Amino acid sequence: MTNAFISDNRTTADILALDAALTRLSADYWHDVDHNAGRNAHEYFIEQNSFYQIQDQIFSGREEIKQFYAWRAGRGERVARHCFVNARAVVAEDGVAKMTSILLLYAADGRPILPTAAPIQIADVEDICVLVNGVWRYKSKRLTTLFAGGVPITLPS
């Protein structure tokens, strides 16, 4: 996890440091999802009152998030790459920040090498992050799908 200190007098350096810290948080999170089946994804969220929302499904708290990724891994081999772009972080209040980005998801069941295709999902992402003992963690992660096609995303029924 990335440590960052944001002062009350926010300079360009402070804003860039926040952008870098929250971008790294997202990069680490999606790396775990893509390369480790999300086995540690729940640990990127705060322990109390956190949630992850994909479309109309909400996974509340670390345990539900952990169970979601375990369910997904239990489906069998799947290759996914969650590519996020246009990340932009802003301070909401002391120790709380919001980051927005765009997610392009490439995914399919099976083992590489798989046929190439357009992203199966393009979504707006809104993260609310809190600084806990010098470490940024998610309070919430909300994906709003804008475009979908091809292979369906994987969500429990």
N, C-alpha and C positions, 0 to 999 in steps of 0.2 A: 504494500500500500504506500501511497505517496504522502509525505508530510508537506504542509505548507502553512505559512503564517501570513495572514492578510491584516495589515494595519488599519487603523481608523482613517488615516489619510491615504486614500488609495491613489497610488501613482501608476503610471504606465507599467512600471516594473511589477507592481502588485497585481495588476489586472493580468499581465502576461503570466505571472507565477500561478494565479488561480486557474487560468486557461490550461496551463501545462499540467497542473496537479489533477484537475478533473478530467482532462483528456487522457492522462495516464491511468486514472481510475477506470475509465471506460475501456481503454485498450487492454488493461489487465483482466477486467471482467469478461469481455468478449473473447479474449485469448483462452480463458478457462473454459468458457462455453464451447468454443470451437475445437480445442485441443485436449480437453480433459472431461468432455461430456457434462460440463457444469457442476462437477462434483464439489467444487468449493465456491460456487456462485453465491450461495446464501451468506457466506462470510463477508461479502462486500456490502451487506446491508446492516443497518443498526439493529441492535437486539430487540428493541421495543418499538411497536407501532410502525413497522415498515411494510411496504407492499410492492409488488411487481404486477403491472397490468399489461396484458396483451389483448387487444381488442376488448371484448366484453368480459374476459376472464381476469379475476383478481386473485393473486396468491398472497395472502396476508401473513406476514412474519417469516422469519428465517426457516422455520420447520416446513411450512407449506411450499416455500421456494425450493428448499432441498428436495422435498417429495416430488415436485414438478420435474426437476432435472433428473431425478432417479427414474421416474416414469418414462421420460424421454429416452434415457439411455437404455432402458429395458426393452424398448421397441426393436433394438437391433442396430446393425451398422448404418450410419448416416454420416454424410460429409456436409458440413456447414461452414460458411464464412460470413460472419456479421461484419460488414464494412461500414464504418460510420464516418461521415464527412460533415463539414460546416459546423463543427463544434464551437459553441459560444457560451462562455460562462459569465455570470453576473452575480454579484453579492446581493443577497436578499436582506440579510441582517448579520450581525456578528455571529460567526461560526456557522452560518447557513448560506448556501449558494445554490443557484439554479443553472443547469446547463441544458441547452437545447442542441440537438444534432439531427441529422438525417441518417437513417439506417437503410442500407441496401443488403438484403439477405439472399445469398446464393446457397441452396441446399437441395439435397436429394438423398434418398435411401440408397445404400450400397457402399461399395469400396471404390477408391480411386483406381483408375482414372474414369471419371464419369463424363457424359456428353456435356458440352457447354450450352448455356441458355441464358436468357435474360434473368434478372433477379426475380425471385418468386414473391418478394415483398419489398416495397419501399414505404417507409414509415417515418413519421415525425417522432422524435424521442424527447421526452421532458424528464430530466432527472432533478430531484431535490436532494442535495447532499448536505451533510452536517459534519463538522469537525469534531471528532471524538478522540481525546487524548493525542492531539496532533496528527490524526489520521482521518482522511476524508472517507466517508461511507455513505451509501445511499439510504435515504429515508424512503424515497419512492423512485420508481422507474416506470414510466408510462409510455407505451408504444401505441401510436395512432396510425393505423394502416391507411395509406393513400392510394397505393396501387398493389394489386395482387394478380398472380397468374401462374400458369404452369403447375408445378408441384405444390401441393398444399403445405402450409406451415403446420407444425406438429403441436396440437393442443389436445388435452384430454376432452372427451365428449361431455 
